[in-house]
């Protein structure tokens, strides 16, 4: 559950995504959140990786990543990031994801 005083960062993943497109930004926002916590005592970012139905999603390299289900329309998102990778061609046919 995101903290009310933080910015909500949501990274959208899908089968066949490129792991670097997910892991890199996730680490950057998590590191910034930790550094802000040390410097100010408050946190700034709540980062999550989501997919259409949640659960384990395999990257194009075969690496499996745990995801949360897509948030509902009532959830405020400050920054939405979309992963790339060869799986995007199939993912864009997924109406729930789009």
N, C-alpha and C positions, 0 to 999 in steps of 0.2 A: 504494500500500500504506500503510495507516495506521500511524502511529508507535505503539509500545506504551505510551508515557507520555501519550497524548492520548485525549480522549473522541471517540468515533466518532459523527458526526452524519450521518444519511442522510435525504435529501430524495427522496421518491418522486414522479416525474413521469409524465405520460401525454399522448397527443395531445389537444390542446384545453385544456391546463392554462393557468392565468393566469400569465403570466411574472413578475409582481410577487410572487406567492406562492412562487416559486423563487428569483429573483434577490435579493430583499430579505433573506431569512434566510441565503442563501449568503454574501452580502456581510457581514452582521453577524457570523457565526461566523468567517469568514476574517479580518475586521478584528480581532476579539477575539484570535484566534490570533496574528496579527502583533504586536499590542500586548503580549500576554503574553510573546512572544519577546523583544521589546525590553526590557521591564521586568525579566524574570527569567532570560532566557537559555534558557528551555524553552518548548515549545509546548503548548497545551492542547486544541486541536480539530483533528480531521481530518474535513473535510466533503466529501460526495460527492452527486451527483445521479444517481439510478438510474431505470431504467424496466424494463418486463417483459423486453425482449430487448436493451436497450442500443442505442446508436447515436443518430442524429439524431431528435429528437422536436420536432414543431411545436406551438407554443403557439397559443392561440385568436387571437392577433394576427397569426400567421404567422411569428413569430420562431422560428428553429430553435435548439435547444440540444442539445449533445452529452451523452449519458448513458452511464453504465456499466450492465452487466446487474445485475439484482437479486442481492444477495449470498445465499450459501447459508445454511441454517439453523444452520450451525456458526460463523457470524460474529457476534460480540457487537456489538450496537448500543446505544449509550447514549441517543440521542435519535432518534426517528423522526418526520419531518414529512411530512404529506400535502398536496400542492398542491391548490388548488381550481380552479374554472373550469368552463365549460360541457361540456367533455369528460368530466367525472366520470360523467355518466350512461352513457356508453359504456364507460368504464374500469371501472366496477364490475361489468360483465359479463365482464371478462377474468379468468378463474380463476387464471392464472399470477400476475397482478398482485395480486389479492386474497389 
